[in-house]
Amino acid sequence: MGHEPLLTRSANVGGHSDTDDQERVLVAVVPSMRDWELARDEHWYRIPVSRAPRRVGAEYLAFYHTSAFGELRWCIAYYAPVRQYRLARRHELFPDEPDHPRADELYYRIEIGPLVALPKPIPSVRLRRITFIATTLPRLLAASEVNDLWSRETARDRLWRALRAREIPARRDYAIKEDECAYRADLAVLCTGPSLAIECVEVSDELIGAEPDLCGRRTPVPLLPGWTTWRLRVSAVMGDLGTYVELIGRYVAENGGPRLPQPRAQR
């Protein structure tokens, strides 16, 4: 494999998470039959470093099959334990393709154990284009569809980063105390007018109604003086992040813009 460094199984490109005490799973896309044969028969999978998720390390690798796989398409049916990671150039992975345009591109080569079939394949009911999903083994084994793999914390953090990229100030895990009300929002966007408290919820569509944008019509939320409270489905945020960033940006614009920090009183 050349002289690229050997990485540990826990190769961490993004810090710690709330699920560090559980066995982690990285769900990766299998784009072609060649990649599937490498995973199934030779027990390794590749991820370009330039397109890798923030945290690539996991105890298990699960595989999402694309439309090229017939009965397996658009579902997760197998996973495998991760043995180790290596960094390698593409021409090292495929020495028979020395002239490939990405021959010198750096990849993670993830060496895995034998494939394990899930008791029941996990279909993608709504989403078709999936990249990487960081989840846990209990979630993988309990999921009935792909949307079940995401956690509230994952949706919250992804939405927070997207808002920051749009220069929309948002605060995570924000404590709100207004009059007699006390509440902790997953995200808070402070506005000149009524501020916005956002809660990411892990509940099914049947429990909260079928609104495509905001949910929670049937589920009570705190009535906070000076605040508007939105409850957003985790699966919807993960599946259509841009729409929610636009909705939040519109809310901020319609409510006086972001609240500017108060200048400190001079002594």
C-alpha positions as a LaTeX table, in Angstrom:
\begin{tabular}{lrrr}
\hline
Residue & $x$ (\AA) & $y$ (\AA) & $z$ (\AA) \\
\hline
Met1 & 0.00 & 0.00 & 0.00 \\
Gly2 & 2.95 & 2.37 & $-0.33$ \\
His3 & 4.05 & 4.66 & 2.43 \\
Glu4 & 0.80 & 6.35 & 3.40 \\
Pro5 & 0.03 & 6.19 & 7.13 \\
Leu6 & $-2.09$ & 3.57 & 8.79 \\
Leu7 & $-5.05$ & 5.05 & 10.67 \\
Thr8 & $-6.89$ & 3.67 & 13.65 \\
Arg9 & $-10.49$ & 2.50 & 13.44 \\
Ser10 & $-11.66$ & 5.61 & 15.24 \\
Ala11 & $-10.23$ & 8.00 & 12.66 \\
Asn12 & $-11.93$ & 11.19 & 13.79 \\
Val13 & $-12.25$ & 14.14 & 11.45 \\
Gly14 & $-14.88$ & 16.01 & 13.41 \\
Gly15 & $-14.55$ & 15.86 & 17.17 \\
His16 & $-16.72$ & 14.01 & 19.65 \\
Ser17 & $-20.44$ & 13.37 & 19.46 \\
Asp18 & $-23.24$ & 12.53 & 21.83 \\
Thr19 & $-23.11$ & 8.91 & 20.66 \\
Asp20 & $-19.49$ & 8.19 & 21.60 \\
Asp21 & $-20.64$ & 5.57 & 24.13 \\
Gln22 & $-22.36$ & 3.53 & 21.40 \\
Glu23 & $-20.87$ & 1.56 & 18.53 \\
Arg24 & $-20.78$ & 3.88 & 15.56 \\
Val25 & $-21.85$ & 3.06 & 12.02 \\
Leu26 & $-21.01$ & 4.95 & 8.84 \\
Val27 & $-23.50$ & 4.36 & 6.04 \\
Ala28 & $-21.78$ & 4.71 & 2.67 \\
Val29 & $-23.10$ & 4.61 & $-0.87$ \\
Val30 & $-22.23$ & 1.74 & $-3.21$ \\
Pro31 & $-22.25$ & 3.48 & $-6.60$ \\
Ser32 & $-21.30$ & 0.56 & $-8.83$ \\
Met33 & $-21.08$ & $-3.22$ & $-9.01$ \\
Arg34 & $-17.28$ & $-2.95$ & $-8.99$ \\
Asp35 & $-17.33$ & $-1.22$ & $-5.60$ \\
Trp36 & $-19.76$ & $-3.81$ & $-4.27$ \\
Glu37 & $-17.55$ & $-6.68$ & $-5.44$ \\
Leu38 & $-14.55$ & $-5.09$ & $-3.72$ \\
Ala39 & $-16.49$ & $-4.83$ & $-0.45$ \\
Arg40 & $-18.09$ & $-8.27$ & $-0.73$ \\
Asp41 & $-15.17$ & $-10.30$ & $-2.09$ \\
Glu42 & $-12.00$ & $-8.38$ & $-1.20$ \\
His43 & $-13.31$ & $-6.77$ & 2.00 \\
Trp44 & $-12.41$ & $-3.14$ & 1.44 \\
Tyr45 & $-14.15$ & 0.10 & 0.52 \\
Arg46 & $-12.75$ & 3.43 & $-0.67$ \\
Ile47 & $-13.67$ & 7.02 & 0.11 \\
Pro48 & $-11.94$ & 9.99 & $-1.56$ \\
Val49 & $-10.45$ & 12.11 & 1.22 \\
Ser50 & $-11.71$ & 15.25 & $-0.55$ \\
Arg51 & $-15.31$ & 14.02 & $-0.29$ \\
Ala52 & $-15.15$ & 12.18 & 3.04 \\
Pro53 & $-17.54$ & 13.10 & 5.87 \\
Arg54 & $-16.30$ & 15.22 & 8.76 \\
Arg55 & $-16.05$ & 12.11 & 10.90 \\
Val56 & $-15.08$ & 9.05 & 8.93 \\
Gly57 & $-14.22$ & 6.74 & 11.82 \\
Ala58 & $-16.70$ & 4.06 & 12.89 \\
Glu59 & $-16.85$ & 0.53 & 14.23 \\
Tyr60 & $-19.05$ & $-0.62$ & 11.33 \\
Leu61 & $-19.60$ & 0.27 & 7.70 \\
Ala62 & $-23.10$ & $-0.16$ & 6.23 \\
Phe63 & $-23.89$ & $-0.03$ & 2.53 \\
Tyr64 & $-26.61$ & 1.90 & 0.70 \\
His65 & $-27.25$ & 0.55 & $-2.80$ \\
Thr66 & $-28.14$ & 2.84 & $-5.69$ \\
Ser67 & $-30.54$ & 2.24 & $-8.56$ \\
Ala68 & $-27.99$ & 0.01 & $-10.34$ \\
Phe69 & $-28.66$ & $-2.92$ & $-7.98$ \\
Gly70 & $-32.08$ & $-4.26$ & $-8.91$ \\
Glu71 & $-33.86$ & $-5.65$ & $-5.85$ \\
Leu72 & $-31.23$ & $-4.10$ & $-3.56$ \\
Arg73 & $-31.69$ & $-0.60$ & $-4.97$ \\
Trp74 & $-32.42$ & 2.29 & $-2.59$ \\
Cys75 & $-31.91$ & 0.29 & 0.56 \\
Ile76 & $-29.37$ & $-0.81$ & 3.16 \\
Ala77 & $-29.16$ & $-4.59$ & 3.41 \\
Tyr78 & $-25.63$ & $-5.29$ & 4.66 \\
Tyr79 & $-23.04$ & $-4.00$ & 7.09 \\
Ala80 & $-19.55$ & $-5.13$ & 8.14 \\
Pro81 & $-17.11$ & $-4.53$ & 11.00 \\
Val82 & $-14.29$ & $-2.10$ & 10.28 \\
Arg83 & $-10.80$ & $-3.56$ & 10.72 \\
Gln84 & $-8.57$ & $-0.60$ & 9.90 \\
Tyr85 & $-8.10$ & 2.47 & 7.71 \\
Arg86 & $-5.25$ & 3.27 & 5.34 \\
Leu87 & $-4.50$ & 6.30 & 3.23 \\
Ala88 & $-3.58$ & 5.43 & $-0.34$ \\
Arg89 & $-3.39$ & 7.02 & $-3.77$ \\
Arg90 & $-5.85$ & 5.82 & $-6.36$ \\
His91 & $-3.09$ & 4.32 & $-8.51$ \\
Glu92 & $-2.12$ & 2.18 & $-5.50$ \\
Leu93 & $-5.68$ & 0.93 & $-5.13$ \\
Phe94 & $-5.99$ & 0.24 & $-8.87$ \\
Pro95 & $-2.49$ & $-0.34$ & $-10.28$ \\
Asp96 & $-3.99$ & $-1.38$ & $-13.62$ \\
Glu97 & $-5.26$ & 2.22 & $-14.11$ \\
Pro98 & $-2.08$ & 4.33 & $-13.78$ \\
Asp99 & $-3.33$ & 6.95 & $-16.25$ \\
His100 & $-6.69$ & 7.59 & $-14.62$ \\
Pro101 & $-7.40$ & 11.37 & $-14.27$ \\
Arg102 & $-7.54$ & 10.94 & $-10.46$ \\
Ala103 & $-4.62$ & 8.52 & $-10.22$ \\
Asp104 & $-2.87$ & 10.67 & $-7.60$ \\
Glu105 & $-5.98$ & 11.46 & $-5.56$ \\
Leu106 & $-5.81$ & 10.42 & $-1.90$ \\
Tyr107 & $-8.35$ & 7.89 & $-0.60$ \\
Tyr108 & $-9.30$ & 6.22 & 2.64 \\
Arg109 & $-9.05$ & 2.49 & 2.11 \\
Ile110 & $-11.33$ & 0.96 & 4.74 \\
Glu111 & $-10.62$ & $-2.69$ & 5.39 \\
Ile112 & $-13.68$ & $-4.58$ & 6.62 \\
Gly113 & $-14.65$ & $-8.01$ & 7.87 \\
Pro114 & $-17.26$ & $-10.32$ & 6.29 \\
Leu115 & $-20.59$ & $-8.79$ & 5.35 \\
Val116 & $-23.50$ & $-9.26$ & 7.74 \\
Ala117 & $-27.05$ & $-9.25$ & 6.36 \\
Leu118 & $-29.55$ & $-7.11$ & 8.23 \\
Pro119 & $-32.61$ & $-9.02$ & 9.46 \\
Lys120 & $-34.66$ & $-6.82$ & 7.12 \\
Pro121 & $-33.36$ & $-4.37$ & 4.49 \\
Ile122 & $-33.79$ & $-0.68$ & 5.37 \\
Pro123 & $-35.47$ & 1.12 & 2.46 \\
Ser124 & $-35.21$ & 4.77 & 1.55 \\
Val125 & $-38.88$ & 5.68 & 1.38 \\
Arg126 & $-38.48$ & 9.30 & 0.23 \\
Leu127 & $-34.80$ & 10.02 & $-0.34$ \\
Arg128 & $-32.88$ & 8.67 & $-3.30$ \\
Arg129 & $-29.67$ & 10.73 & $-3.30$ \\
Ile130 & $-27.79$ & 9.83 & $-0.12$ \\
Thr131 & $-24.14$ & 10.48 & 0.67 \\
Phe132 & $-22.89$ & 9.47 & 4.11 \\
Ile133 & $-24.96$ & 8.92 & 7.24 \\
Ala134 & $-23.34$ & 8.72 & 10.67 \\
Thr135 & $-25.46$ & 6.62 & 13.00 \\
Thr136 & $-25.13$ & 3.95 & 15.69 \\
Leu137 & $-25.49$ & 0.18 & 15.65 \\
Pro138 & $-28.70$ & 0.21 & 17.77 \\
Arg139 & $-30.27$ & 2.68 & 15.32 \\
Leu140 & $-29.20$ & 0.59 & 12.33 \\
Leu141 & $-30.65$ & $-2.61$ & 13.76 \\
Ala142 & $-33.92$ & $-0.93$ & 14.80 \\
Ala143 & $-34.53$ & 1.23 & 11.70 \\
Ser144 & $-37.52$ & 0.56 & 9.49 \\
Glu145 & $-36.48$ & 3.18 & 6.92 \\
Val146 & $-33.38$ & 5.26 & 6.19 \\
Asn147 & $-34.85$ & 8.35 & 7.88 \\
Asp148 & $-34.73$ & 6.48 & 11.21 \\
Leu149 & $-30.93$ & 6.50 & 11.15 \\
Trp150 & $-30.53$ & 10.21 & 11.83 \\
Ser151 & $-30.61$ & 11.59 & 15.34 \\
Arg152 & $-32.00$ & 14.85 & 16.67 \\
Glu153 & $-28.47$ & 16.03 & 17.48 \\
Thr154 & $-27.31$ & 15.34 & 13.92 \\
Ala155 & $-30.16$ & 17.35 & 12.40 \\
Arg156 & $-29.64$ & 20.19 & 14.85 \\
Asp157 & $-25.92$ & 20.46 & 14.16 \\
Arg158 & $-26.31$ & 20.21 & 10.40 \\
Leu159 & $-28.96$ & 22.93 & 10.39 \\
Trp160 & $-26.80$ & 25.09 & 12.66 \\
Arg161 & $-23.81$ & 24.83 & 10.32 \\
Ala162 & $-25.97$ & 25.64 & 7.29 \\
Leu163 & $-27.36$ & 28.72 & 9.02 \\
Arg164 & $-23.87$ & 29.88 & 9.94 \\
Ala165 & $-22.80$ & 29.47 & 6.30 \\
Arg166 & $-25.65$ & 31.83 & 5.35 \\
Glu167 & $-24.60$ & 34.24 & 8.15 \\
Ile168 & $-27.86$ & 33.65 & 10.02 \\
Pro169 & $-26.93$ & 33.75 & 13.72 \\
Ala170 & $-28.20$ & 30.67 & 15.54 \\
Arg171 & $-27.36$ & 29.26 & 18.96 \\
Arg172 & $-27.43$ & 25.59 & 19.85 \\
Asp173 & $-28.99$ & 24.13 & 22.99 \\
Tyr174 & $-30.25$ & 27.56 & 24.03 \\
Ala175 & $-31.90$ & 28.09 & 27.42 \\
Ile176 & $-34.96$ & 30.36 & 27.29 \\
Lys177 & $-36.52$ & 31.93 & 30.36 \\
Glu178 & $-39.45$ & 34.25 & 29.75 \\
Asp179 & $-41.73$ & 35.16 & 32.65 \\
Glu180 & $-42.80$ & 31.82 & 34.15 \\
Cys181 & $-41.67$ & 29.75 & 31.15 \\
Ala182 & $-38.39$ & 27.84 & 31.05 \\
Tyr183 & $-37.42$ & 25.89 & 27.92 \\
Arg184 & $-34.29$ & 24.68 & 26.16 \\
Ala185 & $-34.38$ & 24.96 & 22.37 \\
Asp186 & $-32.29$ & 22.84 & 20.04 \\
Leu187 & $-31.63$ & 26.05 & 18.10 \\
Ala188 & $-32.49$ & 29.66 & 18.79 \\
Val189 & $-32.41$ & 32.48 & 16.25 \\
Leu190 & $-32.55$ & 35.84 & 18.01 \\
Cys191 & $-34.49$ & 38.48 & 16.11 \\
Thr192 & $-35.38$ & 42.13 & 16.66 \\
Gly193 & $-39.01$ & 41.01 & 16.66 \\
Pro194 & $-40.19$ & 37.66 & 18.06 \\
Ser195 & $-37.22$ & 35.29 & 18.14 \\
Leu196 & $-37.39$ & 31.76 & 16.77 \\
Ala197 & $-37.02$ & 28.62 & 18.92 \\
Ile198 & $-36.47$ & 25.44 & 16.89 \\
Glu199 & $-36.95$ & 21.90 & 18.13 \\
Cys200 & $-35.92$ & 18.90 & 16.02 \\
Val201 & $-38.26$ & 15.99 & 16.67 \\
Glu202 & $-37.88$ & 12.27 & 15.98 \\
Val203 & $-41.48$ & 11.26 & 15.43 \\
Ser204 & $-43.34$ & 9.74 & 12.53 \\
Asp205 & $-45.49$ & 11.64 & 10.08 \\
Glu206 & $-48.56$ & 9.85 & 11.39 \\
Leu207 & $-48.07$ & 11.39 & 14.84 \\
Ile208 & $-47.59$ & 14.97 & 13.78 \\
Gly209 & $-49.54$ & 15.48 & 10.60 \\
Ala210 & $-48.44$ & 15.75 & 7.00 \\
Glu211 & $-47.33$ & 19.39 & 6.68 \\
Pro212 & $-44.34$ & 19.43 & 4.32 \\
Asp213 & $-42.59$ & 22.39 & 5.94 \\
Leu214 & $-43.37$ & 22.91 & 9.63 \\
Cys215 & $-44.81$ & 20.23 & 11.85 \\
Gly216 & $-46.18$ & 19.87 & 15.33 \\
Arg217 & $-49.76$ & 20.96 & 14.72 \\
Arg218 & $-50.97$ & 18.05 & 16.86 \\
Thr219 & $-48.19$ & 18.15 & 19.41 \\
Pro220 & $-48.16$ & 20.89 & 22.07 \\
Val221 & $-45.16$ & 23.22 & 22.18 \\
Pro222 & $-44.27$ & 25.80 & 24.82 \\
Leu223 & $-46.01$ & 29.16 & 24.45 \\
Leu224 & $-43.06$ & 31.43 & 25.08 \\
Pro225 & $-43.70$ & 35.18 & 25.35 \\
Gly226 & $-41.64$ & 36.94 & 22.70 \\
Trp227 & $-40.85$ & 33.73 & 20.84 \\
Thr228 & $-42.18$ & 31.68 & 17.94 \\
Thr229 & $-41.64$ & 27.92 & 18.29 \\
Trp230 & $-41.17$ & 25.62 & 15.30 \\
Arg231 & $-40.93$ & 21.84 & 15.49 \\
Leu232 & $-39.11$ & 20.29 & 12.55 \\
Arg233 & $-38.92$ & 16.62 & 11.66 \\
Val234 & $-35.39$ & 15.25 & 11.78 \\
Ser235 & $-35.97$ & 13.33 & 8.53 \\
Ala236 & $-37.30$ & 16.41 & 6.74 \\
Val237 & $-34.38$ & 18.60 & 7.83 \\
Met238 & $-31.87$ & 15.99 & 6.69 \\
Gly239 & $-33.68$ & 15.44 & 3.40 \\
Asp240 & $-34.30$ & 19.06 & 2.42 \\
Leu241 & $-31.89$ & 21.24 & 4.38 \\
Gly242 & $-31.91$ & 24.13 & 1.92 \\
Thr243 & $-35.66$ & 24.63 & 2.22 \\
Tyr244 & $-35.43$ & 25.04 & 6.00 \\
Val245 & $-32.53$ & 27.47 & 5.77 \\
Glu246 & $-34.61$ & 29.56 & 3.36 \\
Leu247 & $-37.65$ & 29.43 & 5.67 \\
Ile248 & $-35.59$ & 30.53 & 8.65 \\
Gly249 & $-33.90$ & 33.28 & 6.67 \\
Arg250 & $-37.30$ & 34.55 & 5.57 \\
Tyr251 & $-38.57$ & 34.49 & 9.14 \\
Val252 & $-35.59$ & 36.57 & 10.32 \\
Ala253 & $-36.12$ & 39.11 & 7.54 \\
Glu254 & $-39.84$ & 39.40 & 8.32 \\
Asn255 & $-39.20$ & 39.90 & 12.04 \\
Gly256 & $-36.84$ & 42.84 & 12.03 \\
Gly257 & $-33.60$ & 41.06 & 11.19 \\
Pro258 & $-31.16$ & 39.52 & 13.66 \\
Arg259 & $-30.98$ & 40.96 & 17.13 \\
Leu260 & $-27.70$ & 42.79 & 17.53 \\
Pro261 & $-25.72$ & 42.25 & 20.74 \\
Gln262 & $-26.17$ & 45.00 & 23.27 \\
Pro263 & $-23.06$ & 47.16 & 23.83 \\
Arg264 & $-21.52$ & 46.79 & 27.24 \\
Ala265 & $-22.06$ & 49.68 & 29.59 \\
Gln266 & $-18.88$ & 51.63 & 30.17 \\
Arg267 & $-17.80$ & 52.08 & 33.72 \\
\hline
\end{tabular}
